[in-house]
Amino acid sequence: MRFLLMALLTSLLLACDSSIDEHADTTPGPTSATDLVEIPAAQWQQRADERFTTAATEWQQALAQFERTPDQQHLAALRQALSHWYQRFTSQYLLLASRACQQDGRARHQVNLTQLDSWPLYPGYLDVLPQWPESGLISDPSLELTRQSLRRQHGATDPAEASLGFAAMAVVLNGTAEAPKALDSFIGQKGAPARRRQYLKLAGEQLVADHQQLSLNRPLNQLALQCGLTGVLAHWQPLSNSTDEQESGLLIPELSAALNNTNLLAGVQTMDPDALARWDQINPGIADAIKHSEEKGWTPIQAWLSTVSFTRQLPDTSKSRSS
Protein backbone atom coordinates (compact mmCIF):
# COMPACT_ATOMS: atom_id res chain seq x y z
CA MET A 1 0.00 0.00 0.00
CA ARG A 2 2.84 2.41 0.84
CA PHE A 3 4.37 1.94 -2.63
CA LEU A 4 0.95 2.50 -4.23
CA LEU A 5 0.50 5.75 -2.33
CA MET A 6 3.94 6.97 -3.35
CA ALA A 7 3.16 6.11 -6.97
CA LEU A 8 -0.08 8.10 -6.75
CA LEU A 9 1.80 11.01 -5.20
CA THR A 10 4.36 10.93 -8.00
CA SER A 11 1.64 10.97 -10.65
CA LEU A 12 0.00 13.95 -8.96
CA LEU A 13 3.27 15.86 -8.89
CA LEU A 14 3.79 15.14 -12.57
CA ALA A 15 0.25 16.32 -13.29
CA CYS A 16 0.95 19.54 -11.40
CA ASP A 17 4.15 20.07 -13.36
CA SER A 18 2.41 19.54 -16.69
CA SER A 19 -0.42 21.87 -15.73
CA ILE A 20 1.90 24.80 -14.99
CA ASP A 21 4.38 24.47 -17.87
CA GLU A 22 2.10 25.94 -20.52
CA HIS A 23 4.89 26.47 -23.05
CA ALA A 24 6.34 22.97 -23.05
CA ASP A 25 3.64 21.46 -25.28
CA THR A 26 0.80 23.17 -27.15
CA THR A 27 -1.16 19.90 -27.53
CA PRO A 28 -4.22 20.00 -25.25
CA GLY A 29 -3.81 17.56 -22.34
CA PRO A 30 -6.24 16.09 -19.84
CA THR A 31 -5.14 18.63 -17.22
CA SER A 32 -4.18 22.21 -17.98
CA ALA A 33 -3.65 25.38 -15.98
CA THR A 34 -7.18 26.52 -16.78
CA ASP A 35 -8.61 23.34 -15.22
CA LEU A 36 -7.22 24.25 -11.81
CA VAL A 37 -9.54 26.28 -9.60
CA GLU A 38 -8.24 28.56 -6.88
CA ILE A 39 -9.31 27.54 -3.39
CA PRO A 40 -8.89 30.54 -1.05
CA ALA A 41 -7.18 29.46 2.16
CA ALA A 42 -5.56 32.62 3.52
CA GLN A 43 -6.95 32.38 7.04
CA TRP A 44 -6.20 28.66 7.28
CA GLN A 45 -2.61 29.24 6.23
CA GLN A 46 -2.10 32.26 8.45
CA ARG A 47 -3.44 30.50 11.55
CA ALA A 48 -1.31 27.42 10.93
CA ASP A 49 1.88 29.44 10.37
CA GLU A 50 1.28 31.55 13.48
CA ARG A 51 0.73 28.46 15.65
CA PHE A 52 3.86 26.80 14.32
CA THR A 53 5.92 29.95 14.89
CA THR A 54 4.57 30.36 18.43
CA ALA A 55 5.44 26.75 19.28
CA ALA A 56 8.92 27.19 17.77
CA THR A 57 9.50 30.26 19.93
CA GLU A 58 8.37 28.35 23.03
CA TRP A 59 10.86 25.58 22.17
CA GLN A 60 13.73 28.04 21.74
CA GLN A 61 12.88 29.71 25.05
CA ALA A 62 12.70 26.33 26.83
CA LEU A 63 16.08 25.33 25.37
CA ALA A 64 17.65 28.60 26.53
CA GLN A 65 16.19 28.12 30.02
CA PHE A 66 17.52 24.57 30.16
CA GLU A 67 20.99 25.71 29.15
CA ARG A 68 20.94 28.30 31.96
CA THR A 69 19.53 25.88 34.51
CA PRO A 70 20.14 22.28 33.41
CA ASP A 71 17.98 20.43 35.92
CA GLN A 72 15.26 17.80 35.71
CA GLN A 73 12.45 20.34 35.84
CA HIS A 74 13.74 22.31 32.86
CA LEU A 75 14.51 19.12 30.94
CA ALA A 76 10.89 18.05 31.39
CA ALA A 77 9.76 21.49 30.19
CA LEU A 78 12.01 21.19 27.15
CA ARG A 79 10.55 17.80 26.28
CA GLN A 80 7.04 19.18 26.66
CA ALA A 81 7.91 22.10 24.36
CA LEU A 82 9.16 19.72 21.66
CA SER A 83 6.02 17.60 21.99
CA HIS A 84 3.79 20.68 21.63
CA TRP A 85 5.75 21.94 18.62
CA TYR A 86 5.63 18.51 17.00
CA GLN A 87 1.88 18.38 17.64
CA ARG A 88 1.42 21.66 15.79
CA PHE A 89 3.40 20.31 12.86
CA THR A 90 1.51 17.01 12.52
CA SER A 91 -1.86 18.72 12.77
CA GLN A 92 -1.00 20.94 9.77
CA TYR A 93 0.70 18.27 7.66
CA LEU A 94 -2.08 18.33 5.03
CA LEU A 95 -1.56 22.04 4.47
CA LEU A 96 2.24 21.73 4.28
CA ALA A 97 2.08 18.75 1.92
CA SER A 98 -0.40 20.59 -0.31
CA ARG A 99 1.85 23.64 -0.43
CA ALA A 100 4.83 21.46 -1.33
CA CYS A 101 2.82 19.96 -4.20
CA GLN A 102 1.74 23.30 -5.60
CA GLN A 103 4.75 25.59 -5.25
CA ASP A 104 7.30 26.14 -7.99
CA GLY A 105 10.43 24.10 -7.41
CA ARG A 106 8.44 21.12 -6.17
CA ALA A 107 11.38 18.76 -5.79
CA ARG A 108 13.12 21.18 -3.43
CA HIS A 109 9.96 21.73 -1.38
CA GLN A 110 9.39 17.99 -1.10
CA VAL A 111 12.91 17.79 0.35
CA ASN A 112 12.00 20.54 2.84
CA LEU A 113 8.89 18.62 3.87
CA THR A 114 10.83 15.37 4.30
CA GLN A 115 13.50 17.09 6.40
CA LEU A 116 10.81 18.29 8.78
CA ASP A 117 9.94 14.75 9.86
CA SER A 118 11.85 11.67 8.64
CA TRP A 119 10.99 8.28 10.13
CA PRO A 120 11.50 5.40 10.57
CA LEU A 121 15.16 6.12 11.20
CA TYR A 122 18.37 4.55 12.43
CA PRO A 123 18.85 5.94 15.96
CA GLY A 124 22.49 4.81 16.07
CA TYR A 125 23.27 6.98 13.03
CA LEU A 126 22.53 10.05 15.12
CA ASP A 127 23.33 9.28 18.73
CA VAL A 128 24.82 6.62 20.99
CA LEU A 129 23.19 3.26 21.68
CA PRO A 130 24.09 0.95 24.60
CA GLN A 131 25.57 -1.67 22.27
CA TRP A 132 27.59 1.02 20.45
CA PRO A 133 28.58 3.57 23.12
CA GLU A 134 30.50 5.80 20.72
CA SER A 135 28.16 5.64 17.73
CA GLY A 136 26.39 8.50 16.03
CA LEU A 137 27.08 11.89 14.55
CA ILE A 138 26.90 13.56 17.94
CA SER A 139 29.78 11.43 19.25
CA ASP A 140 31.97 12.03 16.22
CA PRO A 141 34.42 14.83 17.09
CA SER A 142 35.64 14.98 13.49
CA LEU A 143 32.21 16.21 12.35
CA GLU A 144 31.72 19.93 12.83
CA LEU A 145 28.16 20.53 13.99
CA THR A 146 26.60 23.18 11.78
CA ARG A 147 23.28 23.49 10.01
CA GLN A 148 25.09 22.87 6.73
CA SER A 149 26.80 19.70 7.96
CA LEU A 150 23.54 18.33 9.36
CA ARG A 151 21.86 18.92 5.99
CA ARG A 152 24.69 17.07 4.24
CA GLN A 153 24.46 14.14 6.64
CA HIS A 154 20.67 13.85 6.37
CA GLY A 155 19.90 10.77 4.25
CA ALA A 156 23.52 10.66 3.08
CA THR A 157 23.39 7.03 1.89
CA ASP A 158 19.97 5.88 3.10
CA PRO A 159 16.66 7.73 3.73
CA ALA A 160 16.64 6.33 7.29
CA GLU A 161 19.91 8.10 8.08
CA ALA A 162 18.09 11.07 9.56
CA SER A 163 20.04 13.93 11.07
CA LEU A 164 17.22 16.47 10.86
CA GLY A 165 13.55 16.66 11.69
CA PHE A 166 11.23 16.23 14.63
CA ALA A 167 11.75 12.46 14.90
CA ALA A 168 15.54 12.86 15.00
CA MET A 169 15.25 15.55 17.66
CA ALA A 170 12.98 13.25 19.68
CA VAL A 171 15.69 10.56 19.63
CA VAL A 172 18.38 12.97 20.84
CA LEU A 173 16.19 14.57 23.51
CA ASN A 174 14.27 11.54 24.75
CA GLY A 175 16.40 8.56 23.73
CA THR A 176 14.65 5.28 22.98
CA ALA A 177 12.44 2.98 25.04
CA GLU A 178 15.44 0.73 25.69
CA ALA A 179 17.84 3.61 26.37
CA PRO A 180 16.09 6.77 27.64
CA LYS A 181 18.22 9.88 27.89
CA ALA A 182 19.14 10.85 31.46
CA LEU A 183 19.80 14.39 32.63
CA ASP A 184 23.58 13.89 32.70
CA SER A 185 23.48 13.21 28.93
CA PHE A 186 23.08 16.98 28.49
CA ILE A 187 25.33 18.38 31.25
CA GLY A 188 28.89 19.40 30.50
CA GLN A 189 30.81 21.99 28.51
CA LYS A 190 32.73 19.48 26.39
CA GLY A 191 32.21 16.22 24.60
CA ALA A 192 28.90 14.57 23.76
CA PRO A 193 26.70 16.51 26.24
CA ALA A 194 27.78 19.86 24.79
CA ARG A 195 27.41 18.56 21.23
CA ARG A 196 23.97 17.19 22.10
CA ARG A 197 22.78 20.61 23.24
CA GLN A 198 24.36 22.20 20.17
CA TYR A 199 22.59 19.68 17.95
CA LEU A 200 19.21 20.50 19.48
CA LYS A 201 19.77 24.20 18.84
CA LEU A 202 20.86 23.70 15.22
CA ALA A 203 18.22 21.11 14.36
CA GLY A 204 15.53 23.40 15.78
CA GLU A 205 16.78 26.28 13.65
CA GLN A 206 16.69 24.05 10.58
CA LEU A 207 13.07 23.10 11.34
CA VAL A 208 12.14 26.77 11.30
CA ALA A 209 14.05 27.36 8.06
CA ASP A 210 12.49 24.37 6.28
CA HIS A 211 9.02 25.37 7.45
CA GLN A 212 9.52 28.90 6.15
CA GLN A 213 10.24 27.48 2.70
CA LEU A 214 6.72 25.97 2.77
CA SER A 215 4.98 29.06 4.13
CA LEU A 216 4.15 31.00 0.98
CA ASN A 217 0.60 32.19 1.56
CA ARG A 218 -1.32 31.93 -1.71
CA PRO A 219 -4.48 30.17 -2.90
CA LEU A 220 -4.35 26.42 -3.21
CA ASN A 221 -6.01 24.35 -5.92
CA GLN A 222 -7.80 21.01 -5.96
CA LEU A 223 -4.87 19.08 -7.41
CA ALA A 224 -2.51 20.38 -4.72
CA LEU A 225 -4.94 19.38 -1.97
CA GLN A 226 -5.44 15.96 -3.51
CA CYS A 227 -1.68 15.52 -3.82
CA GLY A 228 -1.25 16.73 -0.24
CA LEU A 229 -3.84 14.27 1.05
CA THR A 230 -2.01 11.44 -0.69
CA GLY A 231 1.17 12.67 0.96
CA VAL A 232 -0.47 12.56 4.40
CA LEU A 233 -1.47 8.95 3.80
CA ALA A 234 2.02 8.05 2.61
CA HIS A 235 3.48 9.66 5.73
CA TRP A 236 1.10 7.75 8.03
CA GLN A 237 1.39 4.37 6.31
CA PRO A 238 4.68 3.15 7.89
CA LEU A 239 3.00 3.12 11.30
CA SER A 240 1.10 -0.02 10.31
CA ASN A 241 4.42 -1.78 9.61
CA SER A 242 6.27 -0.51 12.68
CA THR A 243 6.99 -3.95 14.15
CA ASP A 244 8.75 -5.24 11.05
CA GLU A 245 10.67 -1.99 10.65
CA GLN A 246 11.94 -1.99 14.23
CA GLU A 247 13.06 -5.62 13.87
CA SER A 248 15.24 -4.59 10.92
CA GLY A 249 17.05 -1.97 13.00
CA LEU A 250 14.78 0.96 12.21
CA LEU A 251 12.95 2.94 14.82
CA ILE A 252 9.82 5.03 14.95
CA PRO A 253 10.31 7.15 18.09
CA GLU A 254 7.50 6.85 20.61
CA LEU A 255 6.65 10.53 20.31
CA SER A 256 6.53 10.28 16.51
CA ALA A 257 4.29 7.22 16.59
CA ALA A 258 1.89 8.77 19.10
CA LEU A 259 1.50 12.14 17.41
CA ASN A 260 1.46 11.00 13.79
CA ASN A 261 -1.00 8.22 14.54
CA THR A 262 -3.56 10.66 15.94
CA ASN A 263 -2.83 14.13 14.57
CA LEU A 264 -2.39 13.39 10.86
CA LEU A 265 -5.99 12.25 10.49
CA ALA A 266 -7.28 14.82 12.98
CA GLY A 267 -5.61 17.54 10.93
CA VAL A 268 -7.49 16.38 7.83
CA GLN A 269 -10.78 16.20 9.72
CA THR A 270 -10.37 19.74 11.07
CA MET A 271 -9.08 21.40 7.91
CA ASP A 272 -10.49 24.82 7.16
CA PRO A 273 -14.24 24.32 6.51
CA ASP A 274 -14.43 26.98 3.80
CA ALA A 275 -11.53 25.42 1.90
CA LEU A 276 -13.11 21.98 2.29
CA ALA A 277 -16.49 23.21 1.02
CA ARG A 278 -14.85 24.73 -2.05
CA TRP A 279 -12.82 21.56 -2.65
CA ASP A 280 -15.96 19.46 -2.40
CA GLN A 281 -17.64 21.61 -5.05
CA ILE A 282 -14.81 20.81 -7.43
CA ASN A 283 -14.20 17.18 -6.39
CA PRO A 284 -17.51 15.94 -4.95
CA GLY A 285 -17.29 13.33 -2.23
CA ILE A 286 -14.23 14.49 -0.34
CA ALA A 287 -16.28 16.17 2.41
CA ASP A 288 -18.31 12.98 2.98
CA ALA A 289 -15.15 10.87 3.00
CA ILE A 290 -13.57 13.10 5.65
CA LYS A 291 -16.80 13.08 7.69
CA HIS A 292 -17.00 9.28 7.60
CA SER A 293 -13.34 9.03 8.63
CA GLU A 294 -14.40 10.19 12.10
CA GLU A 295 -15.93 6.73 12.59
CA LYS A 296 -14.01 4.58 10.11
CA GLY A 297 -10.52 6.03 10.12
CA TRP A 298 -8.57 6.34 6.89
CA THR A 299 -10.71 3.82 4.96
CA PRO A 300 -13.25 6.30 3.46
CA ILE A 301 -10.47 8.67 2.42
CA GLN A 302 -8.49 5.87 0.81
CA ALA A 303 -11.63 4.78 -1.04
CA TRP A 304 -12.24 8.31 -2.33
CA LEU A 305 -8.65 8.66 -3.50
CA SER A 306 -8.90 5.35 -5.35
CA THR A 307 -11.87 6.55 -7.40
CA VAL A 308 -11.12 10.19 -8.14
CA SER A 309 -9.32 10.83 -11.40
CA PHE A 310 -6.10 12.81 -11.17
CA THR A 311 -6.56 14.14 -14.71
CA ARG A 312 -10.30 14.50 -15.18
CA GLN A 313 -11.62 17.66 -16.78
CA LEU A 314 -12.92 20.09 -14.18
CA PRO A 315 -15.80 22.57 -14.31
CA ASP A 316 -15.21 25.88 -16.03
CA THR A 317 -13.26 28.08 -13.62
CA SER A 318 -15.35 31.23 -14.10
CA LYS A 319 -18.61 29.33 -13.57
CA SER A 320 -17.24 27.64 -10.46
CA ARG A 321 -16.18 30.95 -8.92
CA SER A 322 -19.55 32.57 -9.53
CA SER A 323 -21.54 29.73 -8.01
C-alpha positions in Angstrom: 0.0 0.0 0.0 2.8 2.4 0.8 4.4 1.9 -2.6 0.9 2.5 -4.2 0.5 5.7 -2.3 3.9 7.0 -3.4 3.2 6.1 -7.0 -0.1 8.1 -6.8 1.8 11.0 -5.2 4.4 10.9 -8.0 1.6 11.0 -10.6 0.0 13.9 -9.0 3.3 15.9 -8.9 3.8 15.1 -12.6 0.2 16.3 -13.3 1.0 19.5 -11.4 4.2 20.1 -13.4 2.4 19.5 -16.7 -0.4 21.9 -15.7 1.9 24.8 -15.0 4.4 24.5 -17.9 2.1 25.9 -20.5 4.9 26.5 -23.0 6.3 23.0 -23.1 3.6 21.5 -25.3 0.8 23.2 -27.2 -1.2 19.9 -27.5 -4.2 20.0 -25.2 -3.8 17.6 -22.3 -6.2 16.1 -19.8 -5.1 18.6 -17.2 -4.2 22.2 -18.0 -3.7 25.4 -16.0 -7.2 26.5 -16.8 -8.6 23.3 -15.2 -7.2 24.3 -11.8 -9.5 26.3 -9.6 -8.2 28.6 -6.9 -9.3 27.5 -3.4 -8.9 30.5 -1.0 -7.2 29.5 2.2 -5.6 32.6 3.5 -7.0 32.4 7.0 -6.2 28.7 7.3 -2.6 29.2 6.2 -2.1 32.3 8.5 -3.4 30.5 11.6 -1.3 27.4 10.9 1.9 29.4 10.4 1.3 31.5 13.5 0.7 28.5 15.6 3.9 26.8 14.3 5.9 29.9 14.9 4.6 30.4 18.4 5.4 26.7 19.3 8.9 27.2 17.8 9.5 30.3 19.9 8.4 28.4 23.0 10.9 25.6 22.2 13.7 28.0 21.7 12.9 29.7 25.0 12.7 26.3 26.8 16.1 25.3 25.4 17.7 28.6 26.5 16.2 28.1 30.0 17.5 24.6 30.2 21.0 25.7 29.2 20.9 28.3 32.0 19.5 25.9 34.5 20.1 22.3 33.4 18.0 20.4 35.9 15.3 17.8 35.7 12.4 20.3 35.8 13.7 22.3 32.9 14.5 19.1 30.9 10.9 18.1 31.4 9.8 21.5 30.2 12.0 21.2 27.1 10.6 17.8 26.3 7.0 19.2 26.7 7.9 22.1 24.4 9.2 19.7 21.7 6.0 17.6 22.0 3.8 20.7 21.6 5.7 21.9 18.6 5.6 18.5 17.0 1.9 18.4 17.6 1.4 21.7 15.8 3.4 20.3 12.9 1.5 17.0 12.5 -1.9 18.7 12.8 -1.0 20.9 9.8 0.7 18.3 7.7 -2.1 18.3 5.0 -1.6 22.0 4.5 2.2 21.7 4.3 2.1 18.7 1.9 -0.4 20.6 -0.3 1.9 23.6 -0.4 4.8 21.5 -1.3 2.8 20.0 -4.2 1.7 23.3 -5.6 4.7 25.6 -5.2 7.3 26.1 -8.0 10.4 24.1 -7.4 8.4 21.1 -6.2 11.4 18.8 -5.8 13.1 21.2 -3.4 10.0 21.7 -1.4 9.4 18.0 -1.1 12.9 17.8 0.4 12.0 20.5 2.8 8.9 18.6 3.9 10.8 15.4 4.3 13.5 17.1 6.4 10.8 18.3 8.8 9.9 14.8 9.9 11.9 11.7 8.6 11.0 8.3 10.1 11.5 5.4 10.6 15.2 6.1 11.2 18.4 4.5 12.4 18.9 5.9 16.0 22.5 4.8 16.1 23.3 7.0 13.0 22.5 10.1 15.1 23.3 9.3 18.7 24.8 6.6 21.0 23.2 3.3 21.7 24.1 1.0 24.6 25.6 -1.7 22.3 27.6 1.0 20.4 28.6 3.6 23.1 30.5 5.8 20.7 28.2 5.6 17.7 26.4 8.5 16.0 27.1 11.9 14.5 26.9 13.6 17.9 29.8 11.4 19.3 32.0 12.0 16.2 34.4 14.8 17.1 35.6 15.0 13.5 32.2 16.2 12.4 31.7 19.9 12.8 28.2 20.5 14.0 26.6 23.2 11.8 23.3 23.5 10.0 25.1 22.9 6.7 26.8 19.7 8.0 23.5 18.3 9.4 21.9 18.9 6.0 24.7 17.1 4.2 24.5 14.1 6.6 20.7 13.8 6.4 19.9 10.8 4.2 23.5 10.7 3.1 23.4 7.0 1.9 20.0 5.9 3.1 16.7 7.7 3.7 16.6 6.3 7.3 19.9 8.1 8.1 18.1 11.1 9.6 20.0 13.9 11.1 17.2 16.5 10.9 13.5 16.7 11.7 11.2 16.2 14.6 11.8 12.5 14.9 15.5 12.9 15.0 15.2 15.5 17.7 13.0 13.3 19.7 15.7 10.6 19.6 18.4 13.0 20.8 16.2 14.6 23.5 14.3 11.5 24.8 16.4 8.6 23.7 14.6 5.3 23.0 12.4 3.0 25.0 15.4 0.7 25.7 17.8 3.6 26.4 16.1 6.8 27.6 18.2 9.9 27.9 19.1 10.9 31.5 19.8 14.4 32.6 23.6 13.9 32.7 23.5 13.2 28.9 23.1 17.0 28.5 25.3 18.4 31.2 28.9 19.4 30.5 30.8 22.0 28.5 32.7 19.5 26.4 32.2 16.2 24.6 28.9 14.6 23.8 26.7 16.5 26.2 27.8 19.9 24.8 27.4 18.6 21.2 24.0 17.2 22.1 22.8 20.6 23.2 24.4 22.2 20.2 22.6 19.7 18.0 19.2 20.5 19.5 19.8 24.2 18.8 20.9 23.7 15.2 18.2 21.1 14.4 15.5 23.4 15.8 16.8 26.3 13.6 16.7 24.1 10.6 13.1 23.1 11.3 12.1 26.8 11.3 14.1 27.4 8.1 12.5 24.4 6.3 9.0 25.4 7.4 9.5 28.9 6.2 10.2 27.5 2.7 6.7 26.0 2.8 5.0 29.1 4.1 4.1 31.0 1.0 0.6 32.2 1.6 -1.3 31.9 -1.7 -4.5 30.2 -2.9 -4.3 26.4 -3.2 -6.0 24.4 -5.9 -7.8 21.0 -6.0 -4.9 19.1 -7.4 -2.5 20.4 -4.7 -4.9 19.4 -2.0 -5.4 16.0 -3.5 -1.7 15.5 -3.8 -1.2 16.7 -0.2 -3.8 14.3 1.1 -2.0 11.4 -0.7 1.2 12.7 1.0 -0.5 12.6 4.4 -1.5 9.0 3.8 2.0 8.1 2.6 3.5 9.7 5.7 1.1 7.8 8.0 1.4 4.4 6.3 4.7 3.1 7.9 3.0 3.1 11.3 1.1 0.0 10.3 4.4 -1.8 9.6 6.3 -0.5 12.7 7.0 -4.0 14.2 8.8 -5.2 11.0 10.7 -2.0 10.7 11.9 -2.0 14.2 13.1 -5.6 13.9 15.2 -4.6 10.9 17.0 -2.0 13.0 14.8 1.0 12.2 12.9 2.9 14.8 9.8 5.0 15.0 10.3 7.2 18.1 7.5 6.8 20.6 6.6 10.5 20.3 6.5 10.3 16.5 4.3 7.2 16.6 1.9 8.8 19.1 1.5 12.1 17.4 1.5 11.0 13.8 -1.0 8.2 14.5 -3.6 10.7 15.9 -2.8 14.1 14.6 -2.4 13.4 10.9 -6.0 12.3 10.5 -7.3 14.8 13.0 -5.6 17.5 10.9 -7.5 16.4 7.8 -10.8 16.2 9.7 -10.4 19.7 11.1 -9.1 21.4 7.9 -10.5 24.8 7.2 -14.2 24.3 6.5 -14.4 27.0 3.8 -11.5 25.4 1.9 -13.1 22.0 2.3 -16.5 23.2 1.0 -14.9 24.7 -2.1 -12.8 21.6 -2.6 -16.0 19.5 -2.4 -17.6 21.6 -5.0 -14.8 20.8 -7.4 -14.2 17.2 -6.4 -17.5 15.9 -4.9 -17.3 13.3 -2.2 -14.2 14.5 -0.3 -16.3 16.2 2.4 -18.3 13.0 3.0 -15.1 10.9 3.0 -13.6 13.1 5.6 -16.8 13.1 7.7 -17.0 9.3 7.6 -13.3 9.0 8.6 -14.4 10.2 12.1 -15.9 6.7 12.6 -14.0 4.6 10.1 -10.5 6.0 10.1 -8.6 6.3 6.9 -10.7 3.8 5.0 -13.3 6.3 3.5 -10.5 8.7 2.4 -8.5 5.9 0.8 -11.6 4.8 -1.0 -12.2 8.3 -2.3 -8.6 8.7 -3.5 -8.9 5.3 -5.4 -11.9 6.5 -7.4 -11.1 10.2 -8.1 -9.3 10.8 -11.4 -6.1 12.8 -11.2 -6.6 14.1 -14.7 -10.3 14.5 -15.2 -11.6 17.7 -16.8 -12.9 20.1 -14.2 -15.8 22.6 -14.3 -15.2 25.9 -16.0 -13.3 28.1 -13.6 -15.3 31.2 -14.1 -18.6 29.3 -13.6 -17.2 27.6 -10.5 -16.2 30.9 -8.9 -19.5 32.6 -9.5 -21.5 29.7 -8.0 
